[in-house]
């Protein structure tokens, strides 16, 4: 993590604490700007969260200068799916806000797979 990275993180954010190594996680994939780890409450056989290491509260908090980072999140999800052997397909989900069922106020992408997934409603 770079020298200025800590100023881009929220002190009490659980995902920022994972990035800083203060909380454990089962890492699946990592780059300088992105971290992927297993969800502690999986809803599918493969359920991995992909997060930016920079604190962004949600997709609504993303700015134009985050465009490259948002692309990196999608490419990281693709790498996770390949690493997890999701050859038959997978779902990518971003929840935003209360009605979107976002439970952690840090932008994160869910990679779901390992079985036939039901319709979304």
Secondary structure, DSSP 8 states (H G I E B T S, - for coil): --TTGGGGS-TT-HHHHHHTTSS---EEEE-SSEEEEE-TT-SSSEEEEEEESS---SGGG--GGGHHHHHHHHHHHHHHHHHTT-TT-EEEE---TTTTT--SSS-EEEEEESS------
